[in-house]
Amino acid sequence: MTNFSDFALAEPIQKLVAAGGYTTPSPIQQQAIPPALQGKDILGIAQTGTGKTAAFSLPSIHHLLNDKRRAGRYECRMLVLAPTRELARQIADSMTGYSKGLGLFITSAFGGVPINRQKRILERGVDVLVATPGRLLDLIDQRFLTLSKVEILVLDEADQMLDLGFIVPLKKIVPMLPKQRQSLFFSATMPKTISQLADQFLTNPIQVSVAPQSTTAERVDQRVTFINQDDKQRLLKDFVNNENPDHMLVFTQTKHGADKVVKNLMAVGIHSAAIHGNKSQPQRERALGDFKKGKINILVATDIAARGIDVDGITHVINFDMPNVSEQYVHRIGRTARAGASGISYSLVAPDERQFLRDVVKLTGVKPDVIALPEGYDEPPREEVAARIYGQKPKKYGATPTRNGPPKNKHSARKGRPGGGGTGRGGPGSGAGAGAKSDGPKHWNNGAKSFKRRQVRNADA
Ligand code: AMP
């Protein structure tokens, strides 16, 4: 199937898909839409950016239109569960677009905003409800929603649901659903806990799978710089000043860290916004909206808040802190490789984050290019970085690094990590030549001037 018209989707849906500019179904759409149209359960392994929202939305909209039953009071015909508010809203927006003018009532319900409006909407009944599990249970407890008439259930980003501790709410939700229904279950990864969860939701599912973890990662020009934690803020400022990135997403490990980055950028006149769990829903929406519209070029996010960020054209992803779960790295850098696009990612790796980088390389099989620090920055304590990360052939990546001393392993444990970075000291600076993926040495540049090539650790030849 290479065209949407090859699917047995109703004509008006086809038209909306074409109007939305989609010409070719993505691989997950090619695999999932035909069985979903036949009413089969689906177990989909696909990460964000693969087009999975349309993969589950289009056949579902087709079903809802085919049997134009009106939802009764407090009922929904289709329930989509998503881990975060942003993702819930994003899915509801996408579904509204895919069914524009077709008379379906689609709404979302999530925490962080007053519940009363959601209650009023549900009172009348809706065709599609996209919800986060916590708010969904609140609405059910308060008797403003019953799941007894759900015809189609979608569980999106199941692995993230588990990470966020939604396993208990999900287990509570399962028995409230009618046995007779279609279930579509999506997860970026499929460890045992997820497949056990899937078993509870699905009956004889068709398994579809795209883009093994590494595929997205391979499309991204990945770079890494080894740096002291305390120098990260300065390097980031230098990078922004020199590169002027168009659409840059910066990831920190903590909420506090995200705020700190915004504050430090602000101190040198660089506007950015943070999006994380401590921000109110309106604040999150404003930040995301400003970023989407290009009012700000930099959005600083924690992993959880970033989950629903669907912004096309992200040019740079910066791992200000390395994620301590490797899959998260793939999700993060995947933000710049949406819908087949490619982009650049930089990871700033402090000495105690090196193990995280090793884990990432092991997972993705992709070795980021090492960018040397500009002059004026202290080298982080040395260890056998390249040899340990890249196996036994550091030469492949450049001049034989001169490293002193035996490898230290004291930072290897997956525990305690630094907060959101050190103190910003400002200063002009750095920035790697964005876009150019050369075999030559890569450096954080000082404006137009290249930093003197350093034949220290990690330099390429
Ligand atoms: P998703 O993985 O559902 O978050 O989708 C990622 C992005 O791809 C979204 O911006 C979609 O609008 C876009 N998209 C989904 N399907 C297609 C398609 N068949 N052709 C082009 N873009 C698509």
Boltz pocket constraint, residues with backbone or C-beta under 6 A from the ligand:
constraints:
  - pocket:
      binder: B
      contacts: [[A, 21], [A, 22], [A, 23], [A, 24], [A, 25], [A, 26], [A, 29], [A, 47], [A, 48], [A, 49], [A, 50], [A, 51], [A, 52], [A, 53], [A, 54], [A, 310], [A, 312], [A, 338], [A, 339]]
      max_distance: 6.0
